[in-house]
Amino acid sequence: MPRNPRRPLWPWVLLLLLPPLPGTLGHRSPAGPGEAAEEPGSGTAWPAFQDLQEQLRAAVALSRRYWALFSCRVWPATCGQDGKSPLGKTPLAWSLPLLGQQYLDILTTWYCSFQDCCASGDCRISNNLTGLQSDLSLRLHGQHLARELVLTTVRDYLALTQPDKVLALSFHGWSGTGKNFVAQMLAENLYRDGLRSDCVQVFTTMLHFPHPRLVDLYKEQLLEQVRKTQEGCHQTLFVFDEAEKLHPALLEALGSHLERRAPENHGAGAPRTIFLFLCNLGGDAINEVVLELFRAGRPREEVAMGHLEPRLQAELAASTDSGFGHSRLVTENLIDLFVPFLPLEYRHVRLCARDAFLSRGLPHTEETLDEIARMMVYVPKEEQRFSSQGCKSIAQRISYFLP
Ligand SMILES: *[C@@H]1O[C@H](CO)[C@@H](O)[C@H](O)[C@H]1NC(C)=O
Protein backbone atom coordinates (compact mmCIF):
# COMPACT_ATOMS: atom_id res chain seq x y z
CA MET A 1 0.00 0.00 0.00
CA PRO A 2 1.59 3.30 -1.02
CA ARG A 3 2.05 5.79 1.78
CA ASN A 4 1.90 9.07 0.00
CA PRO A 5 -1.79 9.20 -0.89
CA ARG A 6 -2.57 9.69 2.81
CA ARG A 7 -1.66 13.31 2.83
CA PRO A 8 -3.89 14.85 0.19
CA LEU A 9 -7.13 13.57 1.75
CA TRP A 10 -6.40 14.62 5.34
CA PRO A 11 -6.86 18.39 5.03
CA TRP A 12 -9.93 17.85 2.96
CA VAL A 13 -11.62 15.80 5.64
CA LEU A 14 -10.53 18.23 8.33
CA LEU A 15 -12.06 21.09 6.43
CA LEU A 16 -15.43 19.55 7.04
CA LEU A 17 -14.92 19.81 10.75
CA LEU A 18 -12.77 22.74 11.66
CA PRO A 19 -14.96 25.80 11.05
CA PRO A 20 -17.58 25.18 13.75
CA LEU A 21 -15.09 24.46 16.55
CA PRO A 22 -13.96 27.67 18.19
CA GLY A 23 -11.09 27.31 20.59
CA THR A 24 -10.45 23.61 20.30
CA LEU A 25 -7.27 21.76 19.55
CA GLY A 26 -5.18 24.87 19.08
CA HIS A 27 -7.50 26.09 16.37
CA ARG A 28 -7.37 29.82 17.02
CA SER A 29 -9.89 31.32 14.74
CA PRO A 30 -10.48 35.04 15.03
CA ALA A 31 -13.65 34.35 16.95
CA GLY A 32 -16.30 37.00 17.28
CA PRO A 33 -16.76 38.66 20.65
CA GLY A 34 -19.82 36.56 21.39
CA GLU A 35 -17.91 33.35 21.03
CA ALA A 36 -14.93 34.56 22.96
CA ALA A 37 -17.10 35.50 25.92
CA GLU A 38 -18.39 31.98 26.31
CA GLU A 39 -17.04 30.29 29.38
CA PRO A 40 -15.46 26.89 28.97
CA GLY A 41 -17.81 25.20 31.47
CA SER A 42 -19.63 22.03 30.58
CA GLY A 43 -22.83 23.97 30.09
CA THR A 44 -21.59 25.43 26.82
CA ALA A 45 -20.30 22.19 25.35
CA TRP A 46 -23.67 20.90 24.33
CA PRO A 47 -24.86 23.81 22.15
CA ALA A 48 -21.47 23.86 20.45
CA PHE A 49 -21.83 20.15 19.86
CA GLN A 50 -25.30 20.53 18.40
CA ASP A 51 -24.03 23.33 16.28
CA LEU A 52 -21.33 21.10 14.95
CA GLN A 53 -23.82 18.37 14.26
CA GLU A 54 -25.82 20.83 12.18
CA GLN A 55 -22.74 21.94 10.30
CA LEU A 56 -21.84 18.37 9.59
CA ARG A 57 -25.29 17.72 8.28
CA ALA A 58 -24.84 20.66 5.94
CA ALA A 59 -21.62 19.15 4.74
CA VAL A 60 -23.36 15.93 3.82
CA ALA A 61 -23.76 17.03 0.25
CA LEU A 62 -20.00 16.96 0.00
CA SER A 63 -19.57 13.50 1.26
CA ARG A 64 -22.58 11.43 2.09
CA ARG A 65 -20.47 8.38 2.47
CA TYR A 66 -18.08 9.82 4.99
CA TRP A 67 -20.82 11.52 6.89
CA ALA A 68 -22.91 8.37 7.17
CA LEU A 69 -20.04 6.37 8.56
CA PHE A 70 -18.68 9.09 10.76
CA SER A 71 -22.02 9.92 12.35
CA CYS A 72 -22.73 6.27 13.04
CA ARG A 73 -19.45 5.99 14.86
CA VAL A 74 -19.82 9.13 16.86
CA TRP A 75 -23.54 9.16 17.55
CA PRO A 76 -24.55 5.51 17.50
CA ALA A 77 -28.04 6.50 18.67
CA THR A 78 -28.70 8.18 15.33
CA CYS A 79 -27.92 4.96 13.49
CA GLY A 80 -30.61 2.51 12.50
CA GLN A 81 -30.98 -0.53 14.77
CA ASP A 82 -29.93 -2.82 11.99
CA GLY A 83 -26.63 -1.03 11.72
CA LYS A 84 -27.74 1.07 8.78
CA SER A 85 -27.05 4.71 8.60
CA PRO A 86 -30.05 7.04 8.76
CA LEU A 87 -29.12 8.67 5.49
CA GLY A 88 -28.96 5.85 3.13
CA LYS A 89 -29.59 2.18 3.01
CA THR A 90 -25.89 1.56 3.29
CA PRO A 91 -25.04 -1.00 5.95
CA LEU A 92 -22.28 0.00 8.36
CA ALA A 93 -20.10 -2.77 7.14
CA TRP A 94 -20.30 -1.21 3.73
CA SER A 95 -16.77 -1.13 2.60
CA LEU A 96 -14.78 1.99 2.15
CA PRO A 97 -11.45 1.48 0.55
CA LEU A 98 -9.02 0.39 3.24
CA LEU A 99 -7.36 3.76 3.24
CA GLY A 100 -10.66 5.59 3.69
CA GLN A 101 -11.44 3.39 6.66
CA GLN A 102 -8.20 4.52 8.26
CA TYR A 103 -9.05 8.16 7.80
CA LEU A 104 -12.37 7.52 9.40
CA ASP A 105 -10.70 5.92 12.41
CA ILE A 106 -8.30 8.79 12.82
CA LEU A 107 -11.04 11.33 12.41
CA THR A 108 -13.30 9.66 14.95
CA THR A 109 -10.52 9.33 17.51
CA TRP A 110 -9.50 12.91 17.00
CA TYR A 111 -13.03 14.22 17.29
CA CYS A 112 -13.85 12.18 20.38
CA SER A 113 -10.64 13.20 22.09
CA PHE A 114 -12.09 16.62 22.85
CA GLN A 115 -15.80 16.21 22.30
CA ASP A 116 -18.26 13.86 23.82
CA CYS A 117 -19.58 11.13 21.62
CA CYS A 118 -22.33 9.76 23.84
CA ALA A 119 -26.07 10.18 23.98
CA SER A 120 -25.75 11.18 27.64
CA GLY A 121 -23.74 14.20 26.56
CA ASP A 122 -20.65 13.19 28.54
CA CYS A 123 -18.99 9.89 27.85
CA ARG A 124 -16.87 10.12 30.95
CA ILE A 125 -19.95 9.53 33.08
CA SER A 126 -21.43 6.05 32.81
CA ASN A 127 -23.67 5.75 35.92
CA ASN A 128 -24.05 2.02 35.55
CA LEU A 129 -26.28 1.24 38.53
CA THR A 130 -26.81 -2.32 37.37
CA GLY A 131 -23.07 -2.80 37.43
CA LEU A 132 -22.84 -1.21 40.85
CA GLN A 133 -25.54 -3.45 42.22
CA SER A 134 -23.90 -6.50 40.75
CA ASP A 135 -20.47 -5.57 42.13
CA LEU A 136 -21.86 -4.85 45.57
CA SER A 137 -23.69 -8.14 45.76
CA LEU A 138 -21.07 -10.38 44.16
CA ARG A 139 -17.70 -8.93 45.10
CA LEU A 140 -18.26 -7.32 48.48
CA HIS A 141 -18.41 -9.91 51.23
CA GLY A 142 -20.04 -9.78 54.63
CA GLN A 143 -21.37 -6.21 54.36
CA HIS A 144 -25.13 -6.47 54.07
CA LEU A 145 -25.63 -2.96 55.49
CA ALA A 146 -23.08 -1.16 53.35
CA ARG A 147 -24.29 -2.97 50.24
CA GLU A 148 -27.87 -1.81 50.69
CA LEU A 149 -27.15 1.68 52.02
CA VAL A 150 -24.63 2.65 49.37
CA LEU A 151 -26.74 1.41 46.48
CA THR A 152 -29.99 3.06 47.54
CA THR A 153 -28.41 6.34 48.59
CA VAL A 154 -26.35 6.74 45.44
CA ARG A 155 -29.22 5.66 43.21
CA ASP A 156 -31.59 8.16 44.83
CA TYR A 157 -29.05 10.95 44.61
CA LEU A 158 -28.30 10.37 40.94
CA ALA A 159 -32.03 10.35 40.21
CA LEU A 160 -32.46 13.88 41.56
CA THR A 161 -32.95 16.37 38.76
CA GLN A 162 -32.11 19.34 40.96
CA PRO A 163 -29.73 18.29 43.70
CA ASP A 164 -29.48 21.13 46.22
CA LYS A 165 -26.55 19.56 48.06
CA VAL A 166 -23.61 17.32 47.51
CA LEU A 167 -23.98 13.74 48.71
CA ALA A 168 -21.59 13.10 51.60
CA LEU A 169 -21.06 9.56 52.84
CA SER A 170 -18.62 8.40 55.45
CA PHE A 171 -17.51 4.78 55.58
CA HIS A 172 -16.50 3.44 58.98
CA GLY A 173 -14.84 0.20 59.94
CA TRP A 174 -11.57 -1.57 60.48
CA SER A 175 -9.08 -1.70 57.68
CA GLY A 176 -9.58 -4.47 55.16
CA THR A 177 -13.36 -4.51 55.52
CA GLY A 178 -14.04 -3.08 52.07
CA LYS A 179 -14.23 0.72 52.37
CA ASN A 180 -11.70 1.37 49.64
CA PHE A 181 -13.15 -1.44 47.62
CA VAL A 182 -16.61 0.15 47.60
CA ALA A 183 -15.13 3.54 46.72
CA GLN A 184 -13.42 1.88 43.77
CA MET A 185 -16.65 0.16 42.72
CA LEU A 186 -18.41 3.51 42.74
CA ALA A 187 -15.71 5.10 40.62
CA GLU A 188 -15.69 2.19 38.18
CA ASN A 189 -19.43 2.03 37.70
CA LEU A 190 -20.19 5.74 37.65
CA TYR A 191 -17.24 6.75 35.44
CA ARG A 192 -15.90 5.23 32.27
CA ASP A 193 -12.30 5.63 33.43
CA GLY A 194 -12.90 4.66 37.05
CA LEU A 195 -10.43 6.08 39.54
CA ARG A 196 -8.37 7.61 36.73
CA SER A 197 -11.31 9.68 35.49
CA ASP A 198 -11.00 13.47 35.23
CA CYS A 199 -14.17 13.58 37.28
CA VAL A 200 -12.78 11.56 40.20
CA GLN A 201 -10.23 12.71 42.75
CA VAL A 202 -8.76 10.56 45.50
CA PHE A 203 -6.94 12.17 48.41
CA THR A 204 -4.98 10.08 50.87
CA THR A 205 -4.22 12.12 53.95
CA MET A 206 -0.71 10.93 54.67
CA LEU A 207 0.21 11.10 51.01
CA HIS A 208 -1.34 14.40 49.95
CA PHE A 209 -1.35 16.34 53.21
CA PRO A 210 1.48 14.87 55.29
CA HIS A 211 2.87 17.97 57.05
CA PRO A 212 0.60 19.83 59.49
CA ARG A 213 2.68 22.98 59.16
CA LEU A 214 1.79 23.23 55.48
CA VAL A 215 -1.91 23.06 56.14
CA ASP A 216 -2.65 26.50 54.68
CA LEU A 217 -1.05 25.54 51.42
CA TYR A 218 -2.86 22.20 51.38
CA LYS A 219 -6.14 23.94 52.00
CA GLU A 220 -5.65 26.21 49.05
CA GLN A 221 -4.60 23.35 46.81
CA LEU A 222 -7.47 21.17 47.92
CA LEU A 223 -10.13 23.81 47.34
CA GLU A 224 -8.60 24.69 44.00
CA GLN A 225 -8.59 21.08 42.91
CA VAL A 226 -12.20 20.57 43.99
CA ARG A 227 -13.22 23.69 42.13
CA LYS A 228 -11.37 22.76 38.97
CA THR A 229 -12.72 19.24 38.93
CA GLN A 230 -16.27 20.49 39.37
CA GLU A 231 -15.77 23.02 36.62
CA GLY A 232 -14.60 20.42 34.15
CA CYS A 233 -17.14 17.78 35.02
CA HIS A 234 -20.82 17.84 35.70
CA GLN A 235 -20.76 14.91 38.08
CA THR A 236 -17.79 14.50 40.35
CA LEU A 237 -16.58 12.08 43.01
CA PHE A 238 -14.10 13.00 45.74
CA VAL A 239 -12.66 10.27 47.94
CA PHE A 240 -10.82 11.06 51.17
CA ASP A 241 -8.91 8.05 52.37
CA GLU A 242 -7.67 8.07 55.99
CA ALA A 243 -10.23 10.78 56.72
CA GLU A 244 -9.66 10.35 60.46
CA LYS A 245 -6.22 11.86 59.96
CA LEU A 246 -7.37 14.94 58.03
CA HIS A 247 -6.27 18.20 59.60
CA PRO A 248 -9.14 20.09 61.31
CA ALA A 249 -8.53 23.08 59.04
CA LEU A 250 -9.03 20.93 55.95
CA LEU A 251 -12.21 19.45 57.39
CA GLU A 252 -13.40 22.96 58.15
CA ALA A 253 -12.68 24.05 54.59
CA LEU A 254 -14.55 21.07 53.16
CA GLY A 255 -17.53 21.91 55.35
CA SER A 256 -18.50 24.79 53.11
CA HIS A 257 -18.74 22.40 50.15
CA LEU A 258 -21.08 20.08 52.00
CA GLU A 259 -23.58 22.74 52.94
CA ARG A 260 -26.86 23.04 51.17
CA ARG A 261 -26.57 25.31 48.16
CA ALA A 262 -28.43 28.59 48.17
CA PRO A 263 -31.65 28.28 46.12
CA GLU A 264 -30.36 30.53 43.33
CA ASN A 265 -27.46 28.17 42.81
CA HIS A 266 -29.42 25.10 41.98
CA GLY A 267 -31.67 24.21 39.17
CA ALA A 268 -31.86 21.78 36.34
CA GLY A 269 -28.18 22.29 35.62
CA ALA A 270 -26.94 21.88 39.19
CA PRO A 271 -23.84 19.69 39.29
CA ARG A 272 -23.81 16.40 41.16
CA THR A 273 -21.02 15.81 43.62
CA ILE A 274 -20.33 12.85 45.87
CA PHE A 275 -17.90 13.07 48.77
CA LEU A 276 -16.71 9.85 50.36
CA PHE A 277 -14.83 9.84 53.64
CA LEU A 278 -13.10 6.56 54.44
CA CYS A 279 -12.44 6.34 58.12
CA ASN A 280 -11.11 3.70 60.52
CA LEU A 281 -12.71 5.62 63.33
CA GLY A 282 -15.77 3.89 64.75
CA GLY A 283 -14.45 0.46 63.82
CA ASP A 284 -14.09 -0.57 67.45
CA ALA A 285 -17.66 0.40 68.28
CA ILE A 286 -18.97 -1.50 65.26
CA ASN A 287 -16.98 -4.59 66.20
CA GLU A 288 -18.21 -4.52 69.78
CA VAL A 289 -21.82 -4.38 68.66
CA VAL A 290 -21.36 -7.24 66.22
CA LEU A 291 -19.58 -9.30 68.87
CA GLU A 292 -22.30 -8.68 71.45
CA LEU A 293 -24.99 -9.76 69.04
CA PHE A 294 -22.95 -12.80 68.07
CA ARG A 295 -22.56 -13.76 71.74
CA ALA A 296 -26.30 -13.38 72.14
CA GLY A 297 -26.73 -15.92 69.36
CA ARG A 298 -28.09 -13.50 66.77
CA PRO A 299 -27.09 -14.07 63.15
CA ARG A 300 -24.86 -11.48 61.53
CA GLU A 301 -27.47 -10.52 58.98
CA GLU A 302 -29.65 -9.26 61.81
CA VAL A 303 -27.22 -6.52 62.69
CA ALA A 304 -29.10 -3.34 61.85
CA MET A 305 -28.35 0.36 61.67
CA GLY A 306 -30.37 0.83 64.84
CA HIS A 307 -27.84 -1.26 66.78
CA LEU A 308 -24.85 0.50 65.30
CA GLU A 309 -25.62 4.14 64.80
CA PRO A 310 -25.74 5.36 68.43
CA ARG A 311 -22.54 3.54 69.31
CA LEU A 312 -20.79 4.75 66.18
CA GLN A 313 -21.80 8.34 66.92
CA ALA A 314 -20.64 7.97 70.51
CA GLU A 315 -17.23 6.73 69.43
CA LEU A 316 -16.87 9.60 66.96
CA ALA A 317 -17.79 12.14 69.61
CA ALA A 318 -15.45 10.59 72.17
CA SER A 319 -12.44 10.36 69.88
CA THR A 320 -9.61 12.60 70.99
CA ASP A 321 -6.86 11.78 68.53
CA SER A 322 -8.87 12.64 65.43
CA GLY A 323 -10.49 15.85 64.31
CA PHE A 324 -13.14 14.08 62.29
CA GLY A 325 -15.68 13.44 65.05
CA HIS A 326 -15.50 17.07 66.22
CA SER A 327 -15.51 18.68 62.80
CA ARG A 328 -18.44 20.58 61.33
CA LEU A 329 -18.98 17.62 59.07
CA VAL A 330 -20.22 15.60 62.01
CA THR A 331 -21.42 18.22 64.49
CA GLU A 332 -23.46 20.14 61.91
CA ASN A 333 -24.85 16.99 60.31
CA LEU A 334 -23.25 17.66 56.96
CA ILE A 335 -22.64 13.95 56.45
CA ASP A 336 -25.74 12.42 54.90
CA LEU A 337 -25.05 8.87 55.91
CA PHE A 338 -22.65 6.92 58.12
CA VAL A 339 -22.03 3.56 56.51
CA PRO A 340 -20.79 0.84 58.85
CA PHE A 341 -18.43 -1.85 57.61
CA LEU A 342 -18.63 -4.95 59.81
CA PRO A 343 -15.63 -7.00 60.85
CA LEU A 344 -15.03 -9.95 58.53
CA GLU A 345 -15.06 -13.59 59.54
CA TYR A 346 -13.15 -16.64 58.37
CA ARG A 347 -15.74 -17.47 55.70
CA HIS A 348 -15.52 -13.98 54.23
CA VAL A 349 -11.75 -14.11 54.04
CA ARG A 350 -12.11 -17.39 52.15
CA LEU A 351 -14.40 -15.69 49.64
CA CYS A 352 -11.90 -12.86 49.18
CA ALA A 353 -9.21 -15.45 48.48
CA ARG A 354 -11.46 -17.21 45.97
CA ASP A 355 -12.13 -13.90 44.18
CA ALA A 356 -8.42 -13.16 44.04
CA PHE A 357 -7.76 -16.48 42.30
CA LEU A 358 -10.69 -16.03 39.93
CA SER A 359 -9.79 -12.49 38.99
CA ARG A 360 -6.34 -13.64 37.95
CA GLY A 361 -7.74 -16.62 36.14
CA LEU A 362 -5.86 -19.04 38.38
CA PRO A 363 -7.05 -22.43 39.59
CA HIS A 364 -7.53 -23.06 43.31
CA THR A 365 -8.65 -25.77 45.67
CA GLU A 366 -10.81 -25.59 48.77
CA GLU A 367 -7.75 -26.49 50.83
CA THR A 368 -5.80 -23.54 49.46
CA LEU A 369 -8.62 -21.17 50.39
CA ASP A 370 -8.57 -22.59 53.93
CA GLU A 371 -4.83 -22.25 54.15
CA ILE A 372 -4.97 -18.60 53.11
CA ALA A 373 -7.83 -17.82 55.47
CA ARG A 374 -5.88 -19.46 58.31
CA MET A 375 -2.95 -17.10 57.72
CA MET A 376 -4.95 -14.17 59.07
CA VAL A 377 -5.04 -13.25 62.76
CA TYR A 378 -8.46 -13.54 64.38
CA VAL A 379 -9.72 -11.63 67.39
CA PRO A 380 -10.80 -11.50 70.17
CA LYS A 381 -8.58 -14.08 71.85
CA GLU A 382 -11.46 -16.16 73.22
CA GLU A 383 -13.64 -16.58 70.15
CA GLN A 384 -11.14 -15.77 67.39
CA ARG A 385 -14.07 -14.53 65.39
CA PHE A 386 -12.97 -11.54 63.33
CA SER A 387 -10.04 -11.15 60.99
CA SER A 388 -8.02 -8.28 62.39
CA GLN A 389 -6.90 -7.28 58.89
CA GLY A 390 -10.16 -8.13 57.17
CA CYS A 391 -9.39 -9.09 53.60
CA LYS A 392 -6.42 -6.78 53.38
CA SER A 393 -3.56 -7.98 51.17
CA ILE A 394 -5.29 -11.26 50.36
CA ALA A 395 -4.54 -10.64 46.69
CA GLN A 396 -0.81 -10.57 47.48
CA ARG A 397 -0.99 -13.58 49.73
CA ILE A 398 -2.27 -15.86 47.02
CA SER A 399 1.09 -15.63 45.29
CA TYR A 400 2.52 -18.01 47.89
CA PHE A 401 0.16 -20.65 46.61
CA LEU A 402 0.74 -20.38 42.92
CA PRO A 403 1.91 -23.54 41.21
C1 LIG B 1 -23.00 -2.25 33.43
O1 LIG B 1 -22.31 -3.20 34.19
C2 LIG B 1 -22.63 -4.54 33.86
C3 LIG B 1 -21.97 -5.44 34.87
O2 LIG B 1 -20.65 -5.07 35.12
C4 LIG B 1 -22.20 -4.82 32.44
O3 LIG B 1 -22.49 -6.14 32.10
C5 LIG B 1 -22.91 -3.87 31.52
O4 LIG B 1 -22.43 -4.02 30.22
C6 LIG B 1 -22.68 -2.43 31.96
N1 LIG B 1 -23.53 -1.57 31.18
C7 LIG B 1 -23.05 -0.54 30.52
C8 LIG B 1 -24.06 0.27 29.79
O5 LIG B 1 -21.87 -0.27 30.48
The ligand as an SDF file (V2000), in Angstrom:
LIG
                    3D

 14 14  0  0  0  0  0  0  0  0999 V2000
  -23.0000   -2.2530   33.4260 C   0  0  0  0  0  0  0  0  0  0  0  0
  -22.3150   -3.2020   34.1860 O   0  0  0  0  0  0  0  0  0  0  0  0
  -22.6330   -4.5400   33.8580 C   0  0  0  0  0  0  0  0  0  0  0  0
  -21.9660   -5.4420   34.8740 C   0  0  0  0  0  0  0  0  0  0  0  0
  -20.6480   -5.0690   35.1210 O   0  0  0  0  0  0  0  0  0  0  0  0
  -22.1970   -4.8190   32.4400 C   0  0  0  0  0  0  0  0  0  0  0  0
  -22.4930   -6.1420   32.0970 O   0  0  0  0  0  0  0  0  0  0  0  0
  -22.9140   -3.8660   31.5180 C   0  0  0  0  0  0  0  0  0  0  0  0
  -22.4340   -4.0190   30.2220 O   0  0  0  0  0  0  0  0  0  0  0  0
  -22.6830   -2.4250   31.9630 C   0  0  0  0  0  0  0  0  0  0  0  0
  -23.5290   -1.5720   31.1830 N   0  0  0  0  0  0  0  0  0  0  0  0
  -23.0540   -0.5430   30.5180 C   0  0  0  0  0  0  0  0  0  0  0  0
  -24.0620    0.2710   29.7880 C   0  0  0  0  0  0  0  0  0  0  0  0
  -21.8740   -0.2740   30.4840 O   0  0  0  0  0  0  0  0  0  0  0  0
  1  2  1  0
  1 10  1  0
  2  3  1  0
  3  4  1  0
  3  6  1  0
  4  5  1  0
  6  7  1  0
  6  8  1  0
  8  9  1  0
  8 10  1  0
 10 11  1  0
 11 12  1  0
 12 13  1  0
 12 14  2  0
M  END
$$$$
